[in-house]
Amino acid sequence: MDATKQLQRSTLSLVAAMGIGLAVAGCGGSDSNSVDAGVKAAWVTVGSNSQAIVRVITTDANCPEIRDGADYVAMTLRAAPATAALRPTASAAADSKPSAFPVTACEYSVPADSSGITVGSRSLPLPKKEPQRVVVLADTGCRMKKADNAWQACADGDAWPFPEIANAAAAMQPDLVLHIGDYHYRENACPADIAGCKDSPWGYGWDAWQADLFKPAAPLMAAAPWIMVRGNHEECARAGQGWFRFLDTQPFEAKRSCDDPANDGLGNFSDPYAVALGADTQVIVFDSSKAGRAALPTNDPQFIKYQAQFQAVNRLAAKAGVNSIFTNHHPILGFAPLAGAAPAPGNAALLSVMQSVNPTAFYPAGVKTAIHGHVHDFQAINFSSSHPATFVSGNGGDNLDVNFADPFPANISPAPGVIIDKIAHTSSFGFMVMDRQSNGTWAYKAYTRKGKLLTTCQQIGNNIRCDKTGYLAPN
């Protein structure tokens, strides 16, 4: 660092310690009020190799300086304000529009020895070396989709309870938040005669992202760092542009921005990575955003890409003495309820690839637990076959799926050779919490939208035992 810059930072550190705001020409530092005026969201996300990253979204053209301990440091520009040209989307062209991002996305990689991060007047929580409590949720956005004639009442807290869920989860003082995908659902314009979502932002630009995620999730982003898993709603033909601008933990690249559909083959696939939860547990993050429903032939380009990534999962899960929690959006050994029919089994596309890597187990031996979203209910499944305990926590706000039959149909399997022992489930809004136990294992607890405990599942190895089965108590 040059002497002038060092002097500027030393001066800023001194006045910060005295509680005085100061702007220094050429340094970019500014007082808390001016930073706060522009900042629309600020949080900490955790990426590959457990790297903590500060993210800030601001209406200012330049990224703010933030405080790391006593020092002021410059943030790096991740993505400048822009309006992406209209690209083919999951909706008809007449029901789509260009994605406008009139905000600046900034980032800062936090050093391992950081003593604290402050953005304006906000003090952001940093990852703990051994987190004790992890909030788990998924499928949190408000559904506005013309193709399904689905118009969730986003302005109604009962119909779309994610703001309430975020507050209830934040009140539990988590050390970490694990979101398993599908943050964005406001795809098409709400019809003028539907009061519940009338005048809501829509499309894939900043305004819809702010309404679906950043505004309602603000209390939970202030409470703990986040691990962010990508869902199918964040694939390139949907909200992928916002995913890469705001949430993805890899460096921002034009070819992986989802702006140009010619590059979707790159943008729709991200390499898996691991985040340590202390010395004995890690979360493996897998991007299944583009997974279809049908089994894939071995010469399909998607099969080849996923196969290499599941081989990487094997390597990540091979750490001695570390239990791995595998996370991806689509349930693999879970179910999807179907009205008037037997439940649909696990995702056939992913299973076809996993079977080529781990023929009967599907997962490597180091994976003891799998957590998913996508299906809008809660499921906790224990197997009598040697397969990892599976949770689905997709009841975070979007329209719920129908209930499973109770009792659950006998002799139903999510995949060949997989035998269910017990399943606990509910189709009501809520979230899950992981609490570390004294013996190094985790207890998995399902809560209602208001934070009322429904069930506790204790884990030993790759087995769980829940204190209730079948339908759980209502809200």
Summary of the structure (lengths in Angstrom):
residues: 475
radius of gyration: 22.2
end to end distance: 56.7
largest distance: 73.2
contacts: 1651
relative contact order: 0.11
helix: 22%
strand: 28%
